[in-house]
């Protein structure tokens, strides 16, 4: 019975030399819409090694960074698309340079396309600056690579569509601390008791370097939850 289950799980994964079709999760709609193609070089216990992805229409290789979030699909022998989300773990130098990505859990492989940033519950400090130069400090509710939510109070008169300048303070497991600057738009405000609300933001302007800091933090938080 265990052997049959192991064989079923193994057959679910793509195989060496098979193609992966990849989109880079990005708030930039043009970048997120580009599809890249890669070939699997090796499959390890916890990861998949693949060639550097290429945008075939212009024959351009895509440079990836550790922490980049990817939406991936592959075709099984019946031509059915199987989707999973993953991220870049690192690189391996061999005859050619290979990208090491996180091997998905079997239950996360789906026939339904899912393209969202990993979102985790997180209470970290956020500094907010409004257009009229009003400033205040608050705490986040959750964070992802594409947006976040934070607590606010009614006296700041925030409304949907407002743009904010923010700085998020994140602490990593190794003890290091980063201040992440970004500009964001309010997409929703959820009222709560005692004149409080939860303000939901989507990032409008954030550098790739700063976004990777948040993505790294989200994955560290995700593993913390799994270990509990």
N, C-alpha and C positions, 0 to 999 in steps of 0.2 A: 504493500500500500504506500509506504514511504517512497519507494523507488518510483512508483507511478506518478506520485505527486511531484517529485523532483524532476522527472522527465517532462511533465506538463509545464512546470515553471520554466525549464530550460528552453522548451520549444516556443515559449511566448516571447523571449528576447530575440532581437536581431542577431545575425551571425557575422563572423569575420568575413570581410570583403563585401558585405551588403552595404547599400547606400542609406545614408541618413539625409533627410531634408530639414533644413534648420532655419528658424527665424530668431533674430536677436530681440529679446524683450527690451523695448526702449519706449520712452515717452515721445520720442520723435517718430511721428507716424510714417514718414518716408523710410526711415531706417528700419522700423519694425515690419514694414511690408516687403522688404527684400528677402527673397528665399535663396539660401545657400545650399550647396550640396557637398557632402563629404563621404568618405568610405571608411568603414570600420577596419582598423589595423589589428586590434587585439581586444579581448574581453577578459577583464580581471574579476576578482571576487567582489570588489566594491566599486569598480569603475570600468569605463569603456575608453579605449584609446582610438582616436580617429585622426585622419589626415586634416590638414588645415582646410577649413571650409572655403569653397569657391563660389562666387557669383558667376554662373555660367554665361549669362548674356553678354558680359563684358570681360570674361576670363580674368576676374580679379579675386585674389585671395583676401580673406577677411582676417584681420588681426584681432585676436581675442585676448582678454585679460582675465586673470584669476577672479572668480566671483561673477563673471558675466552670466546672466540667466538666459537660458535657451528654451525655445519651444521646438520640439523635434517630432517628426513622424517618419515611419518606415513602412514598407509594404511587405505583407507576409506572402506565402506562396500562392495564395488565392487572390492576391491583389488588393487586400483590405488594408486600409491605412490604420496604423496604430500610433497614438500620440502619447508623449510624456513630456514633462517639464524637468529640466536638469540645470546644472550650472558647472562652470569650469573649475576644476580642482587644481590644475597645473599643466605642465608640459613634460614631454620626454624627448630627449635628443637621441636619434638613432641614425640610420641611413637618411631618413627624412625626419623633420620635426613633427611630433604628434601632439595632439591636444588630449588631455585626460579629463573626462567629464564624469560626473557622479552617475553610477548605475542606478536606474530607478527601481523602487520596490515593485514587485509584480502587480500588486493591487492598484498601483497608480498609473499603470498603462491602460489607456482607454481608446475606444473607437470614436470618441467624441473629442473634438479639438478644444483645448483649454489654453488660453493665453493670458495669464494674469501674473503679476508679481506676487511672490510669497509675502503674505501679510502676517505679522505676529503681534500679539498683545505686548505692549512695552510701555512702562512709565519712566520716561526720561525727560530731562529738562529741555524746554524749547523757549527761545527768545523770539518775540514777535514784534514787528514794526509795521504800523499802518501807514497809509498814504499821507495822512496828516501829521506824521512823525510821532504819533503816540506809540509808546513802547510798553511792553509788559512781559513778565515771565510766567510760563504755565508748565503743564505736564502733559505728555502725550498719552493717548489711549492705545493706539496701535501705530505700526510703521510698516511700510513696504518700500520697494524700490521706485514706486510710481506715485506715492502719496502717503498721507498720514492723517490721524485725527488727534485733536487735543481739546482739553477742557477750557472753557471760557466763561465769563460772567456778562450779564446783560449791559453793564455800564459802558462796554466798549462798542456797542451798536454795530456789530458785524453783520453783514448781509451776504447772501449768495451772490457770487460774481466778483466780490472784492478780491483784490490781489494783495498779497502780504509778502514781506521780506522776513525770512526766518533763519534762525541758527539752532541746530539741534546738537545736543551734547550726548555723545554715545560712549559707553565704556565697554571695552573688549575684555575677553576672558584672560588675556595675557597682562592685564593691568593698564594698557595704554588707553588714552582718551583722545577723541577727535571732536572738533567743532565743525559741523557740516552746514555751510550756507546754501540757501536755495530761495527761489521765488515761487510762490504757489497761488492758486486760485481757490476760493471757497466754492465747493460744489454742493454742499448741503450743511444745514445747521439743525441739529436735533435737540429740542428743548428738554430740559430736565427740571427737577424740583429745585427750590431755593435759588431761583434766578440764575441757575447754571445751564450750560449747554455744551454739547459736543460738536466741535467744528471740524468738518471733513474737508481735506485739501487734496488737490491733485497738483503735482509739480509742473510748473510752466517753464522754469529755467533752472537747470542744475547741471554742472559739468559731469562728464563721465567719471572722472576721478572721485568726485564727491558722492555720486550715486553708488559707486562700488563700495564705498565705506558703509552706506546704509544696507546694501545687500549683504555684505559680510556680517554686519551686526544681526540682521534678520536670521541668517542661517545659524549663527551661534546661538541665538535665542531658541530656534526650532530644536536644535540638538539638546539644549537644556531641558526643554519640555519632554522630549523623548526619554531622557535619563531619569525622570522623576518616577 
